[in-house]
Amino acid sequence: MGGQWLGEGMPPSNLQCFLDCTTPTVDTHILPKTNGRLPADAWHHAEMDSVEYFNLSDLWEQYYEWSAYGAGATVQLPGGERVVQYYVPYLSGMQLFTNKVLTASRSFGEDNGMDFWSDDEDNEKMSRSWSSTSDESLFNCDVVWPNRKRPGHLSFEFFEVGSPYGRVPFIDKVYELSQGFPGLTLLKSADLSPVSWMSVAWYPIYHIPYQRSVKDLSACFLTYHTISSSFQDYGLETMTNDCCHPVADGKQNGHMDKKSNTVSLPPFGLAAHKVHGSLWTNPMTGDHRKMDFLFSAADSWLKQLGVQHHDFNFFITHPM
């Protein structure tokens, strides 16, 4: 219910409109088996004849115009007037896990330029973080990765720790980081394990037509997205309920459209900052429930991975 445009006379979901307008849709390709087997570097299931994947470079390109001009989301104000609020995306955090060690395995952010864990440290630390997670968590590791297999080698990690005012937009940061880790533009989603993810920080820049002193339009958001082909196979909807499915355009989380050969990557988690009143949490649209659910999903995801996400921690300690 919360993911739908409601009936006549009911207000639209401002939160869902924001989520729809900031969801990337990427062209997909088919990776066939070679001599009855998939390429060794593809993260796959044995029973698959092929894997549908997308190039990470194509995913980043979805943020090109948003980085330059902002992504516009239609917002209905309490008085009934509608404005288009524009948001600029910034890369907030990312972890890429692969099924083999890449030659340029690096960590960026607070420990910029330093090599991350060795293989043994990686496996041991990840094993501890998964095994210590409650089975009652929202995102259960048995669903994400059956039989408690390793989530893979952490080949790349980045967490933004700088002030929002000193950051460069998403696309610029990705290409800056790719200079030290070319895999950011060379890898395919099929190369990544199901727990590979990224977080995007969305900060408002302007709205049209201009409205004076509408505090809720200063809200900022963190969206969390999976970026692995394998994750689509499990179906993110198995770990969510119907309040989380963006169905305004017929798409579900991680939905691959076979007809158009595309995949949409709606966020599975969300955090918000400077949310006042009910503009983004209108109980009539189910947005309050949706916001709580997506926040819990993000919190659970980070805890299971043993991650300290700087922006997430700031958002929860400075909600207003």
Solvent accessible surface area in square Angstrom, and as a share of the most:
residue,aa,sasa,rsa
1,M,131,0.58
2,G,3,0.03
3,G,1,0.01
4,Q,86,0.38
5,W,111,0.39
6,L,35,0.17
7,G,49,0.48
8,E,182,0.81
9,G,77,0.74
10,M,77,0.34
11,P,26,0.16
12,P,17,0.11
13,S,1,0.00
14,N,13,0.06
15,L,0,0.00
16,Q,1,0.00
17,C,11,0.06
18,F,0,0.00
19,L,6,0.03
20,D,42,0.22
21,C,42,0.25
22,T,1,0.01
23,T,22,0.13
24,P,1,0.01
25,T,44,0.26
26,V,0,0.00
27,D,84,0.44
28,T,11,0.06
29,H,74,0.33
30,I,103,0.52
31,L,25,0.13
32,P,80,0.50
33,K,64,0.27
34,T,82,0.48
35,N,150,0.77
36,G,53,0.51
37,R,187,0.68
38,L,12,0.06
39,P,40,0.25
40,A,98,0.76
41,D,49,0.25
42,A,1,0.01
43,W,19,0.07
44,H,72,0.32
45,H,38,0.17
46,A,91,0.70
47,E,139,0.62
48,M,39,0.17
49,D,112,0.58
50,S,44,0.28
51,V,7,0.04
52,E,22,0.10
53,Y,28,0.10
54,F,0,0.00
55,N,43,0.22
56,L,0,0.00
57,S,34,0.22
58,D,46,0.24
59,L,0,0.00
60,W,0,0.00
61,E,82,0.37
62,Q,67,0.30
63,Y,0,0.00
64,Y,124,0.47
65,E,116,0.52
66,W,47,0.17
67,S,9,0.06
68,A,64,0.49
69,Y,148,0.56
70,G,8,0.08
71,A,2,0.01
72,G,28,0.27
73,A,1,0.00
74,T,50,0.29
75,V,0,0.00
76,Q,41,0.18
77,L,13,0.06
78,P,126,0.79
79,G,81,0.78
80,G,42,0.40
81,E,84,0.38
82,R,126,0.46
83,V,1,0.01
84,V,49,0.28
85,Q,2,0.01
86,Y,52,0.20
87,Y,0,0.00
88,V,13,0.07
89,P,0,0.00
90,Y,31,0.12
91,L,3,0.01
92,S,0,0.00
93,G,0,0.00
94,M,0,0.00
95,Q,5,0.02
96,L,0,0.00
97,F,1,0.00
98,T,3,0.01
99,N,56,0.29
100,K,106,0.45
101,V,75,0.43
102,L,34,0.17
103,T,152,0.88
104,A,33,0.26
105,S,28,0.18
106,R,74,0.27
107,S,7,0.04
108,F,23,0.10
109,G,19,0.18
110,E,143,0.64
111,D,86,0.45
112,N,101,0.52
113,G,34,0.33
114,M,123,0.55
115,D,99,0.51
116,F,53,0.22
117,W,58,0.20
118,S,62,0.40
119,D,65,0.34
120,D,113,0.59
121,E,97,0.43
122,D,6,0.03
123,N,42,0.22
124,E,102,0.46
125,K,81,0.34
126,M,2,0.01
127,S,40,0.26
128,R,130,0.47
129,S,16,0.10
130,W,24,0.08
131,S,77,0.49
132,S,93,0.60
133,T,25,0.14
134,S,67,0.43
135,D,92,0.48
136,E,165,0.74
137,S,28,0.18
138,L,61,0.30
139,F,0,0.00
140,N,24,0.13
141,C,8,0.05
142,D,64,0.33
143,V,57,0.33
144,V,2,0.01
145,W,24,0.09
146,P,48,0.30
147,N,124,0.63
148,R,118,0.43
149,K,123,0.52
150,R,120,0.44
151,P,5,0.03
152,G,7,0.07
153,H,41,0.18
154,L,9,0.04
155,S,1,0.01
156,F,0,0.00
157,E,17,0.07
158,F,9,0.04
159,F,26,0.11
160,E,22,0.10
161,V,60,0.34
162,G,30,0.29
163,S,64,0.41
164,P,45,0.28
165,Y,203,0.77
166,G,66,0.64
167,R,26,0.10
168,V,59,0.34
169,P,36,0.23
170,F,0,0.00
171,I,11,0.06
172,D,73,0.38
173,K,28,0.12
174,V,0,0.00
175,Y,79,0.30
176,E,95,0.43
177,L,11,0.05
178,S,10,0.06
179,Q,148,0.66
180,G,36,0.35
181,F,3,0.01
182,P,64,0.40
183,G,11,0.11
184,L,0,0.00
185,T,36,0.21
186,L,136,0.68
187,L,21,0.10
188,K,46,0.20
189,S,0,0.00
190,A,0,0.00
191,D,10,0.05
192,L,0,0.00
193,S,0,0.00
194,P,1,0.00
195,V,1,0.00
196,S,0,0.00
197,W,0,0.00
198,M,0,0.00
199,S,0,0.00
200,V,0,0.00
201,A,0,0.00
202,W,0,0.00
203,Y,32,0.12
204,P,35,0.22
205,I,80,0.41
206,Y,97,0.37
207,H,27,0.12
208,I,100,0.51
209,P,66,0.42
210,Y,150,0.57
211,Q,40,0.18
212,R,189,0.69
213,S,104,0.67
214,V,40,0.23
215,K,146,0.62
216,D,13,0.07
217,L,7,0.03
218,S,44,0.28
219,A,0,0.00
220,C,8,0.05
221,F,0,0.00
222,L,0,0.00
223,T,0,0.00
224,Y,0,0.00
225,H,1,0.00
226,T,4,0.02
227,I,0,0.00
228,S,0,0.00
229,S,2,0.01
230,S,1,0.01
231,F,3,0.01
232,Q,22,0.10
233,D,67,0.35
234,Y,51,0.19
235,G,10,0.09
236,L,2,0.01
237,E,64,0.29
238,T,90,0.53
239,M,16,0.07
240,T,19,0.11
241,N,56,0.28
242,D,91,0.47
243,C,1,0.00
244,C,5,0.03
245,H,26,0.12
246,P,8,0.05
247,V,51,0.29
248,A,41,0.32
249,D,84,0.44
250,G,59,0.57
251,K,62,0.26
252,Q,71,0.31
253,N,3,0.02
254,G,8,0.08
255,H,70,0.31
256,M,31,0.14
257,D,48,0.25
258,K,141,0.60
259,K,198,0.84
260,S,62,0.40
261,N,84,0.43
262,T,23,0.14
263,V,0,0.00
264,S,2,0.01
265,L,1,0.00
266,P,4,0.03
267,P,6,0.04
268,F,1,0.00
269,G,0,0.00
270,L,0,0.00
271,A,2,0.01
272,A,22,0.17
273,H,13,0.06
274,K,74,0.31
275,V,25,0.14
276,H,51,0.23
277,G,70,0.67
278,S,61,0.39
279,L,13,0.06
280,W,0,0.00
281,T,24,0.14
282,N,34,0.17
283,P,103,0.65
284,M,98,0.44
285,T,0,0.00
286,G,16,0.16
287,D,0,0.00
288,H,97,0.43
289,R,131,0.48
290,K,1,0.01
291,M,20,0.09
292,D,73,0.38
293,F,33,0.14
294,L,3,0.02
295,F,75,0.31
296,S,55,0.36
297,A,0,0.00
298,A,0,0.00
299,D,36,0.19
300,S,14,0.09
301,W,5,0.02
302,L,7,0.03
303,K,137,0.58
304,Q,4,0.02
305,L,8,0.04
306,G,48,0.46
307,V,15,0.09
308,Q,146,0.65
309,H,1,0.00
310,H,79,0.35
311,D,5,0.02
312,F,7,0.03
313,N,54,0.28
314,F,82,0.34
315,F,4,0.02
316,I,78,0.40
317,T,92,0.54
318,H,88,0.39
319,P,69,0.44
320,M,126,0.56
